[in-house]
Amino acid sequence: METGLGATMATNPYSVDGLNVVITGAGRGIGKRLAIGFAARGARVGLVARTGTELDLTDLEIKHAGGVSHKLAADVRDYERLCGVLDLMRHRHGSVNVLICAAALQGPIGPFQKTSMNAWADTIQTNLLGVVNCCRAVVPKMIENRRGKIVILSGGGAATPRPNFTAYASSKAAVVRFSESLAEELRDHNIQVNTMSPGGAYTSMTDEILTAGELAGWKEIENAENIQRTGGIKPDKQIDLACFLSSELSNHISGKFLHVEDDWKRLENASSSPDLFTLRRVKKT
């Protein structure tokens, strides 16, 4: 288990207690980490993943610790299937209050001219169009309810160039701009859309980089080795930011691109300038 259900509402001010939260990519990695964290803090969690055994394990861990979760087996690239499993979640618990898009592929690693175009296309299909599909599936009901939160995970390469990871970096920069644009469309419907960069954490992507060796480049290898050694960003940092963006305390925040290491807590009681914490990454007012 990547993190336990030991966190409590008493130690976390960002309440998601009683919310219906759907998390994609919940079978492993940061998606699983967030799913367990949200369940610990009282949310009813819909677990979306395409690998049945991983989905079963996440569901078992949450329920064993007393949380509430439901398996929603689906591939984010399949819009019709997504709509079907989300209807199942609504039937059980009511409307989806929060969507967290964490499903992603790292894609091909190595110089662009040597990468597989099929692998490139698969990465865009999952990391960008998968997010688009999920948002399209929940937005109509959120508009109808005049309430909703969407949190999209970005990643390495969204804010700065990432050589040898062109597919992943391009997809993650694209979801940030998609998030910013969608946020503006939905602002008058009381729906907040934000992007969260979770920072480096030890996942299967770390192992993929280490296995790729020199194709990844020495900086990536050095960073992956450090994450493997230390575990990277602590789970609570990621869970806290995701819960904040899902809670009522962030109703005034939309269209932002926040990294877990940013000073995001200053946004709790105040809005920021339009360009602060966006894809432009302007950090000073």
C-alpha positions in Angstrom: 0.0 0.0 0.0 1.4 3.4 -1.0 -0.3 5.3 1.8 -2.7 4.3 4.5 -6.1 5.4 5.7 -4.6 6.8 8.9 -5.1 10.4 7.9 -8.2 11.9 9.6 -10.5 14.9 9.1 -9.1 16.2 12.4 -5.7 16.6 10.9 -6.8 17.8 7.5 -8.7 21.1 7.0 -9.7 20.5 3.4 -12.9 18.6 3.8 -14.0 16.1 1.2 -16.1 14.1 3.7 -19.3 12.8 2.0 -18.3 13.9 -1.5 -18.6 11.6 -4.5 -15.2 11.5 -6.1 -14.2 9.7 -9.3 -10.4 9.1 -9.8 -9.0 7.7 -13.0 -5.8 5.8 -13.0 -6.7 4.5 -9.6 -5.1 1.1 -10.0 -1.6 2.3 -9.3 0.8 5.2 -8.9 -0.4 8.6 -7.9 -4.0 7.8 -8.9 -4.0 5.0 -6.3 -2.3 7.1 -3.7 -5.0 9.8 -4.1 -7.8 7.3 -4.1 -6.7 5.9 -0.8 -6.1 9.4 0.6 -9.6 10.6 -0.4 -11.3 7.5 1.0 -9.4 8.1 4.3 -10.8 11.6 4.5 -14.4 10.5 4.0 -15.0 10.6 0.3 -17.0 7.9 -1.6 -14.5 7.1 -4.3 -15.2 5.7 -7.8 -12.1 3.9 -9.0 -11.5 4.0 -12.7 -8.8 1.8 -14.2 -8.5 -0.6 -17.1 -6.4 -3.3 -15.3 -8.7 -5.5 -13.3 -6.2 -6.9 -10.8 -4.9 -3.5 -9.9 -8.4 -2.1 -9.6 -9.3 -5.0 -7.3 -6.3 -4.4 -5.1 -7.0 -0.7 -4.6 -10.6 -1.4 -3.8 -9.7 -4.1 -1.3 -7.2 -1.8 0.5 -9.7 0.9 0.8 -12.5 -1.3 2.0 -10.3 -3.2 4.4 -9.5 0.1 6.1 -13.1 1.1 6.4 -13.4 3.4 3.3 -16.1 3.5 0.6 -15.1 2.7 -2.9 -16.5 1.3 -6.1 -14.7 -0.4 -9.0 -15.5 1.3 -12.3 -13.5 -0.7 -14.9 -13.0 1.4 -18.0 -10.3 2.7 -20.4 -10.3 6.5 -20.4 -9.9 6.3 -24.2 -13.4 4.7 -24.5 -15.9 7.6 -24.0 -19.0 5.4 -24.2 -17.7 3.0 -21.6 -16.8 5.9 -19.3 -20.3 7.3 -19.5 -21.6 3.9 -18.6 -19.5 3.5 -15.5 -20.2 7.0 -14.3 -23.9 6.4 -14.7 -23.4 3.4 -12.4 -21.7 5.7 -9.8 -24.5 8.2 -10.0 -27.1 5.4 -9.5 -25.4 4.3 -6.3 -24.5 7.6 -4.7 -25.8 10.5 -6.8 -24.0 13.0 -8.9 -20.2 13.1 -9.2 -19.0 16.1 -7.2 -15.3 15.8 -8.1 -13.4 14.3 -11.0 -9.7 13.7 -10.7 -7.9 12.8 -13.9 -4.7 10.8 -13.0 -4.6 8.2 -15.7 -1.5 8.5 -17.9 1.2 6.8 -19.9 4.8 7.8 -19.9 5.0 6.9 -23.5 8.1 6.4 -25.7 11.5 7.4 -24.1 14.4 8.5 -26.3 15.2 11.0 -29.1 12.1 12.0 -31.0 13.4 10.8 -34.4 13.8 7.3 -33.0 10.5 7.0 -31.2 7.6 4.9 -32.3 4.8 7.0 -33.8 2.2 4.4 -32.6 3.5 4.8 -29.1 3.4 8.6 -29.5 -0.2 8.4 -30.6 -1.1 6.1 -27.7 0.3 8.6 -25.3 -1.7 11.4 -26.7 -4.8 9.2 -26.8 -4.5 8.4 -23.1 -3.0 11.5 -21.5 -4.9 14.2 -23.5 -8.0 12.7 -25.1 -8.5 10.5 -22.1 -8.8 13.6 -20.0 -11.1 15.2 -22.6 -13.4 12.1 -22.5 -13.6 12.1 -18.7 -14.5 15.8 -18.6 -17.0 15.5 -21.3 -18.7 12.7 -19.4 -19.1 14.7 -16.2 -19.5 18.3 -17.3 -23.2 18.2 -18.4 -24.4 17.0 -15.0 -22.1 19.4 -13.2 -23.6 22.3 -15.2 -27.1 21.0 -14.4 -26.3 20.9 -10.7 -24.4 24.2 -10.8 -21.6 22.6 -8.8 -18.4 20.6 -9.6 -14.7 20.3 -9.2 -12.3 18.9 -11.8 -8.6 18.3 -11.0 -6.3 17.2 -13.8 -2.8 15.9 -13.1 0.0 17.3 -15.1 3.6 16.2 -14.9 7.2 16.6 -16.0 7.5 18.7 -19.2 4.3 20.7 -18.7 6.1 23.8 -17.5 9.6 23.3 -19.0 11.0 21.3 -21.9 11.7 17.6 -21.3 14.0 16.2 -24.0 13.6 12.4 -24.7 10.0 12.5 -23.3 8.4 14.6 -26.1 5.1 12.7 -26.2 4.6 12.8 -22.4 5.7 16.4 -22.1 3.5 17.6 -25.0 0.5 15.8 -23.6 0.9 17.3 -20.2 1.4 20.8 -21.5 -1.7 20.3 -23.6 -3.9 19.2 -20.6 -2.8 22.4 -18.7 -4.0 24.6 -21.5 -7.2 22.5 -21.9 -7.8 22.9 -18.2 -7.3 26.7 -18.3 -9.6 27.0 -21.3 -12.3 24.8 -19.8 -12.2 26.7 -16.6 -13.1 29.9 -18.4 -16.0 28.2 -20.2 -17.4 26.8 -16.9 -16.7 29.7 -14.6 -20.2 31.0 -14.6 -21.6 27.6 -13.8 -19.8 27.3 -10.4 -17.5 24.6 -11.7 -13.8 24.9 -10.9 -11.2 23.3 -13.1 -7.5 23.2 -12.1 -4.3 21.3 -12.9 -2.1 19.8 -10.3 1.5 18.9 -10.7 2.2 16.1 -8.2 6.0 16.2 -8.3 8.3 13.3 -8.5 7.1 10.2 -6.6 8.2 6.6 -6.9 5.9 4.8 -9.4 6.2 2.4 -12.3 7.3 5.4 -14.4 10.4 5.7 -12.3 11.3 2.1 -13.1 10.6 2.8 -16.8 13.2 5.6 -16.8 15.8 3.5 -15.0 15.2 0.7 -17.5 15.5 3.0 -20.5 19.0 4.0 -19.4 20.9 6.4 -21.7 17.8 6.8 -23.9 16.3 8.9 -21.0 19.4 11.1 -20.6 21.6 11.5 -17.6 19.5 14.2 -15.8 16.4 11.9 -15.9 18.4 8.9 -14.7 19.9 11.0 -11.8 16.4 12.3 -10.8 14.9 8.8 -11.0 17.6 7.3 -8.9 17.0 10.0 -6.3 13.3 9.3 -6.3 13.9 5.5 -6.0 16.2 6.2 -3.0 14.0 8.7 -1.2 10.5 7.8 -2.4 10.1 11.4 -3.7 7.3 13.7 -2.8 5.5 12.5 0.3 1.9 11.3 -0.2 0.4 13.9 2.2 1.6 16.8 0.1 -0.2 15.4 -2.9 -3.3 14.5 -1.1 -3.5 17.8 0.7 -3.4 19.8 -2.6 -5.8 17.5 -4.3 -8.2 17.7 -1.4 -7.9 21.5 -1.2 -8.8 21.8 -4.9 -11.7 19.5 -4.4 -13.1 21.3 -1.3 -15.4 24.3 -0.8 -12.3 26.3 0.3 -11.2 26.5 -3.3 -14.4 27.8 -4.8 -12.7 31.0 -5.8 -9.9 29.2 -7.6 -10.1 28.0 -11.2 -7.9 27.8 -14.2 -4.7 27.4 -12.1 -1.7 25.2 -12.6 -0.4 24.3 -9.1 2.7 22.3 -8.2 2.7 20.6 -4.8 5.9 22.6 -3.9 4.3 25.9 -4.8 3.2 28.2 -2.0 -0.5 27.4 -2.9 -1.8 27.8 0.7 -1.7 31.6 0.2 -4.7 31.0 -2.2 -6.9 29.7 0.7 -8.2 33.1 1.5 -7.4 35.2 -1.5 -7.5 35.1 -5.3 -4.4 35.6 -7.3 -3.5 37.7 -10.3 -4.7 36.2 -13.7 -1.3 35.0 -14.8 -0.1 33.7 -11.4 0.0 29.9 -11.2 -0.8 29.3 -14.9 0.9 27.6 -17.8 3.0 30.8 -18.2 4.3 30.0 -14.7 4.5 33.7 -13.6 5.3 33.3 -9.9 5.6 36.9 -8.8 2.8 39.4 -8.5 
